[in-house]
């Protein structure tokens, strides 16, 4: 997972504004007591950080891969 994918998942799940608040203020035990922004900056993988957020925020397993995007009709 790339960092851009991480932020897309965050925006999809929590909204563009609130995802940035969570990313910079929610301390995650699953990544060493750091915020998502700090964990990513220190080299933690975006997938690991995303799953830590999902655990703390009780994101259901069926939404942890992001929302389904229907293919364009062609």
HUWO-V28519 format. One record per residue. N is the residue number from 1. RES is the residue in one letter. OMEGA is omega in radians with two decimals (* if undefined). Layout:
n res omega
N RES OMEGA
N RES OMEGA
//
This chain:
n res omega
1 X 3.08
2 X 3.13
3 X 3.10
4 X 3.07
5 X 3.10
6 X -3.10
7 X 3.05
8 X 3.09
9 X 3.12
10 X -3.14
11 X -3.14
12 X -3.06
13 X -2.97
14 X -3.06
15 X -3.02
16 X -3.11
17 X -3.07
18 X -3.14
19 X 3.12
20 X 3.08
21 X 3.11
22 X -3.10
23 X -3.08
24 X -3.08
25 X -3.10
26 X 3.14
27 X -3.03
28 X 3.11
29 X -3.09
30 X 3.09
31 X 3.03
32 X 3.10
33 X 3.12
34 X 2.98
35 X 3.11
36 X -3.14
37 X 3.13
38 X -3.12
39 X 3.11
40 X -3.14
41 X -3.12
42 X 3.06
43 X 3.07
44 X -3.12
45 X 3.13
46 X 3.11
47 X 3.12
48 X -3.14
49 X 3.12
50 X -3.13
51 X 3.07
52 X 3.09
53 X 3.12
54 X 3.14
55 X -3.10
56 X -3.06
57 X 3.12
58 X 3.05
59 X -3.11
60 X -3.11
61 X -3.10
62 X 3.11
63 X -3.09
64 X 3.09
65 X -3.12
66 X -3.11
67 X 3.10
68 X 3.07
69 X -3.11
70 X 3.10
71 X 3.13
72 X 3.10
73 X -3.08
74 X *
//
